[in-house]
Structures are given as C-alpha cells and as structure tokens.
C-alpha cells in the first residue's frame, strides 16, 4: 500500500536524521565573513560591499521561502496523516464492533430460543390438565330476586265511567307522583315514586313501583293518593283480618247493636270495623258445636 510506503520511508528518514540541525547557508556565510580578519579595518569594523549585502538579502529571502515551504509541507503531512487515520478507523470500526458483540454473546451464554407461538387449533386440541376452574356461581335466593323485581299496585276503576281510558299514561304517573310528593311518602328514607302505569283490559290501572316495601306503602294508603290521580279510580282502605274465636251461633253479625258490643268487648271503635263474616257455615245440625269462629276485617292496623 502507498500509505505503508510513506510510513516506512518516514521511519527510515527519521532514523538517519542527525541529532543537531545543520547551520543554514546564510548563517555559514555570515560566520565566514565575521571570522575572516581580512574583512575588518583598523578599528575592527567588518567591511561589506554592496554585492555581499545583495547576496545576504537573497539568502534571507530563500530561507524565508524554505521555512514557508516547510510549514506548508507540515500542514499537508498532518492532513495526510488525518486522512490515513480516518481510513484506518473506517476499516477497523466494524471489526471492533463485531468483536465487542462476539464478546458479549460469549459472556451472556448461548442465545435463548424464543418459543414458537401456538395456534388456537393446536391449543384447543390438547386438553389442559390441572387447570384452575372457577367455582360455580350460585344464583341469589328467590327472596333477593323478588325484592329486586319491580312491583305493581292495581287500582280499580268505576266501570260506569269510561273517561279514564282516554287519559295518557304519562299524565297518570305524573299526577300520582305529585300526590305522593304532597304526602311526603318515604320508605326507609327513600322517596316513594311511581315509575309507570298501564291500563288493564278490565279498565283498572296498574301502577309500577320499585320494590315490595314501596308497594306495601301504596296499598296501605291507596284510598288517599288514588283519588288525587283521577276521580274514576275507586280504592277502598286496606283492611287487616282478625279472627274472633268462640262466637255463639245465635250472634247476628248483621245487627249494628251486636257489632257495637263486639267492638266494645275488643277495645276498638265500630267505625274501624269494615266487615264481619263467619269462618264456616252458621247453619248446621244440632250436634255441631254451638260456638264458631268469625273473621273481622279492621281498618286500623293497631287494633288488629
């Protein structure tokens, strides 16, 4: 290579270089003139003719030109050395990077093989053993399901009036909620609100409510709020059944006097008694017992 020749020649030239730099031609000429006594006058001054001065100036200019040439040569030499270094680095950098990668692989051990991805068909074909199975979820009890289902309250309508069927369902729901708002209807701290209504084939109206507790409240107070919804809705107050034991067969349940006595004996008002009926037939043979049970439907739950 040319670079090798240049470097070798430089090394050989460096080996033959003298330890002390030789004097320049100008320095040699000046030294020769100053040492020669023939060029001095009686006072010791050096006599130099114009031709000699011109020679000295030419030699000085030649030395200056030589120094400039040397500087340019040094600059060119540095540039050449830099180009050679860049070429060497360009050739050796890939080799050094490959060596570094090889050393890293040797230190890390053999390359791990990535597992092959399995297809869905291959996974489905092989049954999974010892797999974790989620426990079977049990459905909630029927009581919980029943409590979450919406309930309904059916309010009977007057069969003689047919104006109720022309009222929009949304208007019935709005009037019912307004009536409940006036009553401050709440159950367990939650406001009682009707969610919808539908008209039954019989002409009665079915109001839908959130849960059983609100349904119970609406049934107990249906004779109050239903009248605010529409005049054709007929809702009687809720009654609470009480069984009276040992009533004589001769007791006339249709007599107001007897009912007043019955109410007085059981500590409630006659107005709280909605209906009285026998639990069984009051007509029978003489061999049957003289006492029979009677069922009382009361309007006030506190008397039940």
Residue pairs with C-beta under 8 A, 6 or more apart in sequence:
3 84
3 87
6 80
23 31
24 63
25 59
25 62
25 63
26 56
26 59
26 60
26 63
29 55
29 56
29 59
30 56
33 39
33 46
33 48
33 52
34 46
39 46
39 47
39 48
40 46
40 47
41 47
105 111
139 145
146 212
147 211
147 212
148 211
150 195
150 208
150 209
150 210
150 211
151 208
151 209
151 210
151 211
151 212
151 214
151 215
152 206
152 207
152 208
152 209
152 215
153 206
153 207
153 209
153 215
153 218
153 219
153 222
154 200
154 204
154 205
154 206
154 207
155 204
155 205
155 207
155 222
155 226
155 229
155 233
155 234
155 235
156 204
156 233
156 234
156 235
157 164
157 203
157 204
157 205
157 230
157 232
157 233
157 234
158 164
158 232
158 233
158 234
159 203
161 231
161 232
162 203
163 232
164 199
164 203
164 205
164 230
164 232
164 233
165 199
165 203
167 230
169 196
169 197
169 198
169 199
172 197
172 205
172 207
172 229
172 230
173 194
173 195
173 196
173 197
173 207
175 228
175 229
175 230
176 194
176 197
176 207
176 225
176 226
176 228
176 229
177 193
177 194
178 228
179 224
179 225
179 228
179 229
180 191
180 192
180 193
180 194
180 225
181 191
182 228
183 221
183 224
183 225
185 191
185 192
185 217
185 221
185 225
186 192
187 213
187 214
187 217
188 213
190 214
192 209
192 214
192 217
192 218
193 209
193 210
194 207
194 208
194 209
194 218
195 208
195 209
195 210
196 207
196 208
197 205
197 206
197 207
197 208
198 205
198 206
198 208
199 205
199 206
200 206
205 229
205 233
207 218
209 215
209 218
218 225
219 238
220 238
220 301
222 235
222 237
222 238
223 235
223 236
223 237
223 238
226 233
226 235
227 233
227 235
237 274
237 299
238 299
239 274
239 275
239 297
239 298
239 299
240 297
240 298
240 299
240 300
240 301
240 303
240 304
241 295
241 296
241 297
241 298
241 304
242 295
242 296
242 297
242 298
242 303
242 304
243 279
243 293
243 294
243 295
243 296
244 262
244 266
244 293
244 294
244 295
244 296
245 291
245 293
246 291
246 293
247 291
247 292
247 293
247 294
248 290
248 291
249 282
249 290
249 291
249 292
251 258
251 294
252 258
253 259
253 276
253 277
253 278
253 294
256 270
259 270
259 273
259 276
260 270
262 273
262 276
262 296
263 269
263 270
263 272
263 273
266 296
266 303
267 303
268 298
268 300
268 303
271 299
272 298
272 299
272 300
272 303
273 296
273 297
273 298
273 299
274 297
274 298
274 299
275 296
275 297
276 294
276 295
276 296
276 297
277 294
277 295
277 297
278 292
278 293
278 294
278 295
279 292
279 293
279 294
279 295
280 292
280 293
282 292
298 304
